[in-house]
Amino acid sequence: MVTTTSKTIVISGYYGFKNSGDEAVLKSILTALEQEGQAAGVNINPVVLSIDPEWTEAMYGVKSVHRMKLGEVRQAIKESDGLISGGGSLLQDATSPKTIPYYLGILKLAQWLGKPTFIYAQGVGPVNRKLFHPMIRSVFRKCSYISVRDTQSGELLQTMGISADAIQVVPDPVMGLPLPDDKQEHSHGVLDGAALEDTQGERRIAADEGQAAKLEADPSASGAGASAGQIDQGDGHLPTIGISVRRWHPELKELQGIADGLKELAASRKVHLRFLPFHKPDDLEASRYIAELIGDVKSNGSEISYYVEEQQPQDMLREVSRCDVVLGMRLHSLIYAANRRVPLLGISYDPKIDHFLKRLGCEPVGSSEALDPDRLKSEIVKLLDGGQAWVTEHEAPIAELKREAALPARRIVEYLRHRG
């Protein structure tokens, strides 16, 4: 009989901002800690540092404190059995020079309080300011466990003086995030017949649901005049392209290139262009910008819609599962697609996109600096016509990433259990 003990763990990350990708990371970590804890006889009590503690508590059913209220953070850590930092791209200075000092400061506070600290599947870098290197080295050398989500992050840490033996390379936690109603998978990772049928059924009804969402979100959107009946075609649905975009290039070059490629695609065959904003309102604005450039697609029988009903991370995961192809700039749109075995194309604006695609054996279809609309259209057509071949080709790396996604949770639970 397994004796159950209780451990409280504080989790630090970019949480409570309602960014779909980061919230999915948190959900994945919480799920993995619960499952691994149950297997090991350890009851894990998470405390999440969040910008919106009330929302986080209501969403995940866990205790939360405000990430910017130092007194509350210190008390939570003091009363805990350890601190997790991650996942996500926390240690990078591309978005702000304040990001690294904040997350290192939380780790250092826990270490001052004598608590074990764990780095959970982080993406490290870019770190352009060299003054941060010794700060990272000093804090990480005192961590009880370090895992990163790609080889390049591990290599960067090694240049800062962290031993390669101390670093475990693992998948992004979201590769292990299930849907609540997932069917059982075979041991080799391929969905059984019932699950495949279920997924295909979800994709068939996506267009009808997309039409309702589109009309609710923007009745005047391009292509919004088509009826639900016009969406159905042949096998019951238009091929659905899930599109996740963001603003990055100052002149919006990548958005213009995407619009040109999708316009050519919609002119050549009937498709459903389904925009998936991961970070609202910014991504929704970028999506609408592209839709305006594309213009009318209804006259050719195509559709444009926006998914805006997301309430929690698994909602977006389910929406991605209903797509036939995913075109993504956001990292977690690509991770969601791989998780659900949906053929994908990535557009690189940051090295983390290239790193993830490389683990799948893929390359970006373009970048924020250079995107050929003709190539984009051609690659989407290839995946629409040969999607099952893509799934078969990439099944092995996807299955491996899904199997390994819970490794950090397992190591952390084992550490806490043996510590007594």
C-alpha positions in Angstrom: 0.0 0.0 0.0 1.4 3.4 -1.0 1.6 5.9 1.9 0.3 9.4 0.8 2.2 12.5 1.8 1.3 16.1 1.0 3.7 18.6 -0.5 3.1 22.3 -1.4 4.8 23.6 -4.5 4.8 27.2 -5.7 4.8 27.7 -9.5 6.2 30.8 -11.1 5.6 31.7 -14.7 3.7 34.0 -17.1 0.4 33.1 -15.6 -2.9 35.0 -15.3 -2.4 37.1 -18.4 -4.8 34.9 -20.3 -2.4 34.0 -23.1 -3.6 30.7 -24.4 -0.1 29.2 -24.8 1.1 30.1 -21.3 -2.2 29.0 -19.7 -1.8 25.7 -21.5 1.7 25.4 -20.1 0.3 25.9 -16.6 -2.6 23.4 -17.2 -0.1 20.9 -18.5 2.2 21.3 -15.5 -0.7 21.0 -13.0 -2.0 17.9 -14.8 1.4 16.2 -14.9 2.1 17.0 -11.2 -1.3 15.6 -10.2 -0.8 12.4 -12.2 2.8 11.8 -11.2 2.0 12.6 -7.6 -0.9 10.1 -7.5 1.4 7.4 -9.0 4.0 8.1 -6.3 1.7 8.5 -3.3 2.4 12.3 -3.1 -0.5 14.8 -2.8 0.7 17.9 -4.6 -0.8 21.2 -3.5 0.1 23.9 -6.1 0.3 27.6 -5.4 0.4 29.7 -8.6 2.0 33.1 -8.8 -0.4 35.0 -11.1 -1.2 38.5 -12.3 -4.8 37.7 -11.6 -5.0 35.3 -8.7 -8.8 35.3 -8.5 -9.1 34.3 -12.2 -6.4 31.6 -11.8 -8.0 30.1 -8.7 -11.4 30.0 -10.5 -9.9 28.5 -13.7 -7.7 25.8 -12.2 -9.1 25.2 -8.7 -5.8 25.9 -7.0 -4.5 28.5 -4.6 -2.9 31.6 -6.2 -1.2 34.7 -5.0 -0.4 37.9 -6.8 3.0 37.6 -8.6 3.9 41.3 -8.0 3.1 41.4 -4.3 6.4 40.5 -2.7 5.0 40.0 0.8 2.5 37.4 -0.4 5.0 35.7 -2.7 7.5 35.5 0.1 5.0 34.0 2.5 3.8 31.5 0.0 7.3 30.3 -0.7 8.2 30.2 3.0 5.2 27.9 3.7 6.0 25.6 0.7 8.2 22.6 0.0 9.8 24.1 -3.1 9.4 26.3 -6.1 9.0 25.5 -9.8 10.0 28.1 -12.4 8.4 27.5 -15.8 7.6 26.6 -18.3 7.7 28.9 -21.2 10.3 31.5 -22.4 10.9 33.1 -19.1 14.7 33.8 -19.3 14.9 36.0 -22.4 15.5 39.7 -22.9 13.9 40.1 -26.3 10.6 41.4 -25.0 11.9 43.4 -22.0 15.1 43.8 -19.9 13.0 43.3 -16.8 11.9 39.8 -17.5 15.1 37.9 -16.5 15.6 39.8 -13.2 12.0 39.1 -12.1 12.1 35.4 -12.7 15.7 35.0 -11.3 14.6 37.1 -8.3 11.7 34.7 -7.5 14.2 31.8 -7.7 16.7 33.5 -5.6 14.1 34.4 -2.9 13.2 30.7 -2.7 16.9 29.7 -2.4 17.4 32.3 0.4 14.5 30.7 2.2 16.2 27.3 1.9 13.7 25.8 -0.5 14.6 23.5 -3.4 14.1 25.1 -6.8 13.2 23.4 -10.1 13.5 24.7 -13.7 10.5 23.1 -15.6 10.9 22.8 -19.4 12.0 26.3 -19.9 13.0 27.9 -23.3 16.1 29.9 -22.5 17.1 32.8 -24.7 17.8 34.9 -26.5 19.9 36.5 -23.7 21.5 39.4 -25.5 22.7 41.3 -22.4 25.8 39.6 -21.2 25.4 41.0 -17.7 22.6 38.5 -17.2 24.9 35.5 -17.8 26.6 35.4 -14.4 23.3 36.1 -12.7 21.7 33.1 -14.4 24.7 30.9 -13.7 24.7 31.8 -10.0 21.0 31.0 -9.5 20.9 27.9 -11.7 23.9 26.3 -10.1 21.8 26.2 -6.9 18.8 24.6 -8.5 17.9 21.0 -7.5 16.7 20.2 -11.1 17.0 21.9 -14.5 15.1 20.9 -17.6 14.8 22.9 -20.9 12.5 22.4 -23.8 15.1 22.3 -26.6 18.8 21.4 -27.1 19.6 25.0 -28.0 18.5 26.3 -24.6 20.7 23.7 -22.9 23.6 24.7 -25.1 23.1 28.4 -24.2 23.1 27.5 -20.5 26.4 25.6 -21.0 28.0 28.7 -22.4 27.0 30.4 -19.2 28.8 27.8 -17.1 26.1 25.3 -16.3 27.2 21.7 -16.6 25.7 19.6 -19.4 25.1 16.8 -16.9 22.9 19.1 -14.8 20.5 19.8 -17.8 17.7 17.5 -19.0 16.2 18.3 -22.4 12.5 17.6 -22.4 9.5 18.5 -24.6 7.3 21.5 -24.0 4.8 20.5 -21.3 1.9 21.1 -23.6 2.9 18.1 -25.7 1.4 16.1 -22.9 -1.8 18.0 -22.4 -4.9 15.8 -23.1 -8.4 16.7 -24.0 -10.9 15.8 -21.2 -12.6 13.3 -23.5 -9.5 11.8 -25.1 -9.8 8.2 -26.2 -7.2 5.6 -25.2 -4.1 5.5 -27.4 -2.2 2.4 -28.5 1.3 2.0 -27.0 2.9 3.0 -30.3 1.2 6.3 -30.0 -1.3 6.1 -32.9 -4.9 6.8 -32.1 -7.2 3.8 -32.3 -10.0 3.7 -34.8 -12.6 5.1 -32.5 -10.4 8.1 -31.6 -9.5 8.7 -35.3 -13.1 8.6 -36.2 -13.9 11.0 -33.3 -11.2 13.5 -34.4 -12.4 13.4 -38.0 -15.9 14.0 -36.8 -14.8 17.0 -34.9 -13.1 18.3 -38.1 -16.4 17.8 -40.0 -18.5 19.8 -37.6 -15.9 22.5 -37.2 -17.0 24.5 -40.2 -20.6 24.8 -38.9 -19.4 25.9 -35.5 -16.9 28.2 -37.1 -19.7 29.9 -39.1 -21.6 30.6 -35.9 -18.5 31.9 -34.2 -17.6 34.1 -37.2 -21.1 35.7 -37.3 -20.9 36.4 -33.5 -17.4 37.8 -33.7 -17.8 40.0 -36.8 -20.9 39.8 -38.9 -19.3 42.0 -41.5 -16.1 39.9 -41.9 -15.0 38.9 -45.3 -17.0 35.9 -46.5 -19.5 36.3 -43.6 -22.4 36.2 -46.0 -22.2 32.5 -46.7 -24.7 30.2 -45.0 -23.9 27.1 -43.0 -25.2 25.2 -46.0 -22.6 26.7 -48.2 -19.9 25.5 -45.9 -20.8 21.8 -46.4 -19.2 20.3 -49.5 -18.5 16.8 -50.7 -17.4 14.9 -47.6 -19.3 17.2 -45.3 -17.0 20.1 -44.7 -14.6 22.6 -46.3 -10.9 21.8 -45.6 -10.1 23.9 -42.5 -6.9 25.9 -42.3 -6.2 26.9 -38.7 -4.2 30.2 -38.7 -2.3 31.6 -35.7 -0.6 34.9 -36.4 0.9 37.8 -34.5 2.4 41.2 -35.3 6.2 41.1 -35.4 7.9 42.8 -38.3 7.6 46.6 -38.1 6.2 46.8 -41.6 4.0 43.7 -41.1 5.8 42.0 -44.0 4.9 38.5 -42.7 1.2 39.3 -42.4 1.1 40.7 -45.9 2.9 37.6 -47.2 0.4 35.3 -45.4 -2.5 37.3 -46.7 -1.2 37.0 -50.3 -0.7 33.2 -50.0 -4.1 32.6 -48.4 -5.8 34.8 -51.0 -4.2 32.7 -53.8 -5.2 29.5 -52.0 -8.9 30.6 -51.5 -9.0 31.6 -55.2 -7.8 28.2 -56.4 -9.9 26.0 -54.2 -12.7 26.2 -51.6 -11.3 26.4 -48.0 -12.3 27.5 -44.6 -9.8 30.0 -43.2 -10.2 29.7 -39.4 -8.2 32.3 -37.4 -7.1 31.2 -34.0 -6.0 34.2 -31.8 -3.8 32.9 -29.0 -3.2 36.3 -27.4 -6.2 38.6 -27.5 -6.7 41.3 -28.5 -3.4 41.6 -30.4 -3.7 38.3 -32.4 -7.3 39.0 -33.2 -6.3 42.4 -34.6 -3.5 40.8 -36.7 -6.0 38.2 -37.9 -8.5 40.9 -39.0 -5.7 42.7 -40.8 -5.0 39.6 -42.9 -8.6 39.0 -43.6 -9.0 42.6 -44.8 -6.1 42.1 -47.2 -7.5 38.8 -48.5 -10.9 40.5 -49.2 -14.0 38.6 -50.4 -13.7 34.8 -50.5 -17.4 34.0 -50.4 -17.9 34.4 -54.1 -15.6 31.4 -54.6 -17.3 29.3 -51.9 -14.6 29.8 -49.3 -15.0 31.0 -45.7 -13.3 33.2 -43.1 -14.0 32.9 -39.4 -12.5 33.6 -36.0 -12.4 31.4 -32.9 -13.1 33.7 -30.0 -15.0 31.5 -27.5 -12.0 30.0 -25.7 -12.6 29.8 -21.9 -9.7 27.6 -20.9 -6.6 26.1 -22.7 -8.2 22.8 -23.7 -10.8 24.7 -25.6 -8.2 25.9 -28.1 -6.5 22.5 -28.1 -9.9 21.0 -29.2 -10.3 23.7 -31.8 -6.9 23.0 -33.3 -7.8 19.3 -33.4 -10.7 20.1 -35.7 -8.4 21.7 -38.3 -7.0 19.9 -41.4 -3.9 22.0 -41.4 -2.5 24.5 -39.0 -0.4 27.5 -40.1 1.2 29.1 -37.1 3.5 31.9 -35.9 2.7 31.3 -32.2 4.8 28.5 -30.9 1.9 26.8 -29.0 -0.3 26.8 -32.1 2.3 24.4 -33.6 2.7 22.5 -30.3 -1.1 22.1 -30.1 -1.2 20.8 -33.7 1.6 18.3 -33.1 -0.1 17.2 -29.9 -3.3 16.4 -31.9 -1.4 15.1 -34.9 -2.6 17.8 -37.2 -0.3 18.6 -40.2 1.4 21.9 -39.6 3.4 24.7 -41.1 5.4 27.1 -39.0 6.5 30.7 -39.7 9.6 31.7 -37.8 9.9 35.0 -36.0 11.9 33.7 -33.1 14.5 30.8 -32.7 12.1 28.9 -30.5 9.9 28.2 -33.6 12.9 26.8 -35.5 13.9 24.7 -32.5 10.5 23.1 -32.1 10.1 22.4 -35.8 13.5 20.8 -35.9 12.5 18.3 -33.2 9.7 17.3 -35.5 11.9 17.0 -38.5 10.3 20.1 -40.1 11.5 23.5 -41.4 9.7 26.8 -41.4 7.8 27.6 -44.5 9.1 31.2 -44.2 10.0 33.8 -41.6 9.0 37.3 -40.5 11.7 38.6 -42.8 11.1 36.5 -45.9 7.8 34.7 -46.8 7.0 33.6 -50.3 3.2 33.6 -50.9 3.5 31.1 -53.7 5.5 28.7 -51.6 3.1 29.1 -48.7 0.1 28.3 -50.9 1.9 25.3 -52.4 2.9 23.9 -49.0 -0.7 24.2 -47.7 -2.0 22.4 -50.8 0.5 19.6 -50.2 -0.7 19.1 -46.7 -4.4 19.3 -47.6 -3.9 16.6 -50.3 -1.4 14.5 -48.3 -2.2 15.0 -44.7 -2.1 11.4 -43.7 1.3 11.0 -45.2 2.5 13.9 -43.1 1.1 12.3 -39.9 2.7 9.0 -40.7 6.1 10.6 -41.5 6.1 12.5 -38.2 4.4 10.0 -35.9 7.7 8.8 -34.3 9.0 12.2 -33.1 5.5 13.3 -32.0 4.9 10.1 -30.0 8.3 10.5 -28.3 7.6 14.1 -27.3 4.2 13.1 -25.9 5.8 10.3 -23.9 8.5 12.5 -22.4 6.4 15.5 -21.6 5.8 14.4 -18.0 9.5 13.7 -17.2 10.0 17.0 -15.2 7.0 16.4 -13.1 8.1 12.9 -12.4 11.6 14.0 -11.3 10.2 16.8 -9.1 7.7 14.5 -7.4 10.4 11.9 -6.8 12.7 14.5 -5.3 9.9 15.7 -2.9 9.0 12.2 -2.0 12.5 11.1 -1.1 13.1 14.3 0.8 10.3 13.2 3.2 
